[in-house]
């Protein structure tokens, strides 16, 4: 009923132009099958990520820490309903063009339904709310996304 992965360690990056970066890293992904039609997935992570100036990041590195919880229900097969909640904190290190160290807090919540029309064709309906709270006000946003998709699997 319980399956998944657990990875932990230390990561180190040495760069000539900037200060070195390193720290504890973690990537955990666990799925619990509660019943024949309900399952829950938990993901927790912490990593040191290379940064780019083109993405308005620091150009040095940032520490990304977060997690997600996903619940999937297949009680009314073939209809599949999935709810997802996630949180990520990106802590940017080093000086940059946007004023030095910065923290971004990302929150996301969504609901998705998938219905197979034929063997290789399905209909997907999705709603997602995303928000970013940042020390750099130009990077803050709230976003609502609604999507209708026809998915063809080859």
C-alpha positions as CSV (number, residue, x, y, z in Angstrom):
1,X,0.0,0.0,0.0
2,X,2.9,2.4,0.6
3,X,5.6,2.9,-2.1
4,X,8.0,5.6,-3.1
5,X,11.6,6.9,-2.9
6,X,13.7,8.7,-0.3
7,X,16.9,10.4,-1.2
8,X,19.1,12.6,1.0
9,X,22.6,13.9,0.8
10,X,24.8,16.9,0.5
11,X,25.4,18.9,-2.6
12,X,28.4,21.3,-3.3
13,X,29.0,23.6,-6.2
14,X,32.3,25.5,-6.8
15,X,32.2,28.5,-9.1
16,X,35.1,30.8,-9.9
17,X,33.1,34.0,-10.3
18,X,30.9,33.7,-7.2
19,X,30.9,32.3,-3.7
20,X,30.6,28.5,-3.5
21,X,27.2,27.0,-2.7
22,X,26.3,23.8,-0.9
23,X,24.0,22.3,1.6
24,X,21.7,19.5,2.6
25,X,19.5,18.0,-0.3
26,X,16.4,15.9,0.0
27,X,13.9,14.4,-2.5
28,X,11.1,12.2,-1.1
29,X,8.1,10.9,-3.0
30,X,5.7,8.6,-1.2
31,X,2.4,7.2,-2.5
32,X,-0.2,5.6,-0.2
33,X,-3.0,3.6,-1.8
34,X,-5.8,4.0,0.7
35,X,-8.2,1.8,-1.2
36,X,-8.6,0.3,-4.6
37,X,-9.9,3.7,-5.9
38,X,-8.2,6.3,-3.6
39,X,-4.5,7.2,-3.3
40,X,-2.5,10.0,-1.8
41,X,1.0,11.2,-2.8
42,X,3.3,13.3,-0.7
43,X,6.5,14.9,-2.1
44,X,9.1,16.8,0.0
45,X,12.2,18.3,-1.5
46,X,15.2,20.6,-0.8
47,X,17.8,21.3,-3.4
48,X,20.5,23.8,-4.4
49,X,19.5,25.1,-7.9
50,X,21.7,27.0,-10.4
51,X,20.2,30.3,-11.2
52,X,19.9,32.4,-14.3
53,X,19.7,36.1,-14.9
54,X,17.3,35.7,-17.8
55,X,14.7,34.3,-15.5
56,X,15.2,37.3,-13.2
57,X,16.8,35.2,-10.6
58,X,20.0,36.0,-8.8
59,X,22.5,34.6,-11.4
60,X,24.2,32.6,-8.7
61,X,22.1,29.9,-7.0
62,X,19.0,29.5,-4.9
63,X,17.8,27.0,-2.3
64,X,14.4,25.5,-3.2
65,X,12.4,23.8,-0.4
66,X,8.9,22.6,-0.6
67,X,6.3,19.9,-0.8
68,X,3.1,18.8,-2.3
69,X,0.1,16.7,-1.4
70,X,-2.0,15.0,-4.2
71,X,-5.2,13.0,-3.7
72,X,-6.6,11.0,-6.5
73,X,-10.0,9.3,-6.7
74,X,-11.0,6.7,-9.3
75,X,-14.3,5.6,-7.6
76,X,-16.4,6.4,-10.7
77,X,-14.2,4.7,-13.2
78,X,-13.2,5.6,-15.8
79,X,-13.4,9.2,-14.4
80,X,-10.3,10.2,-12.5
81,X,-10.4,13.2,-10.1
82,X,-7.2,14.7,-8.7
83,X,-6.7,17.5,-6.2
84,X,-3.2,19.0,-5.6
85,X,-1.8,21.4,-3.1
86,X,1.8,22.6,-3.1
87,X,4.2,25.1,-1.5
88,X,7.7,26.0,-2.5
89,X,10.1,28.5,-1.0
90,X,13.0,29.7,-3.2
91,X,15.7,31.5,-1.3
92,X,18.0,33.3,-3.7
93,X,21.6,34.0,-2.6
94,X,24.2,36.4,-3.9
95,X,24.1,39.9,-5.3
96,X,22.2,40.6,-8.5
97,X,20.5,43.4,-10.5
98,X,17.3,43.2,-8.5
99,X,18.8,44.0,-5.1
100,X,20.6,41.1,-3.5
101,X,19.2,38.2,-1.5
102,X,15.5,37.4,-2.2
103,X,12.8,34.9,-1.1
104,X,9.8,33.8,-3.1
105,X,7.0,31.8,-1.6
106,X,4.9,29.9,-4.2
107,X,1.5,28.4,-3.4
108,X,-0.6,26.3,-5.7
109,X,-3.9,24.5,-5.5
110,X,-5.7,22.7,-8.2
111,X,-8.5,20.3,-9.2
112,X,-8.4,18.1,-12.3
113,X,-10.8,15.6,-13.9
114,X,-9.8,13.2,-16.7
115,X,-12.3,11.2,-18.7
116,X,-11.3,8.7,-21.4
117,X,-13.5,9.1,-24.4
118,X,-11.8,6.2,-26.4
119,X,-8.8,4.0,-25.9
120,X,-6.3,6.7,-26.9
121,X,-8.4,9.9,-26.5
122,X,-9.4,11.6,-23.3
123,X,-10.9,14.8,-22.1
124,X,-9.1,16.8,-19.4
125,X,-10.7,19.6,-17.3
126,X,-8.4,21.5,-15.0
127,X,-8.5,24.5,-12.6
128,X,-5.4,25.8,-10.8
129,X,-4.7,28.8,-8.6
130,X,-1.1,29.9,-8.2
131,X,0.4,32.6,-6.1
132,X,3.9,34.0,-5.6
133,X,4.7,36.2,-2.6
134,X,8.2,37.7,-3.1
135,X,10.6,40.1,-1.5
136,X,10.9,41.7,-5.0
137,X,7.4,43.1,-5.6
138,X,7.7,42.9,-9.4
139,X,7.8,39.1,-9.2
140,X,4.6,38.8,-7.1
141,X,1.5,37.5,-8.8
142,X,-1.8,35.7,-8.3
143,X,-3.0,33.5,-11.2
144,X,-6.1,31.5,-12.0
145,X,-5.9,29.0,-14.8
146,X,-8.8,27.1,-16.3
147,X,-8.0,24.5,-19.0
148,X,-10.0,22.2,-21.3
149,X,-7.8,19.7,-23.2
150,X,-8.3,16.8,-25.6
151,X,-5.4,14.4,-25.0
152,X,-4.4,11.9,-27.8
153,X,-2.0,9.2,-26.7
154,X,0.0,7.5,-29.4
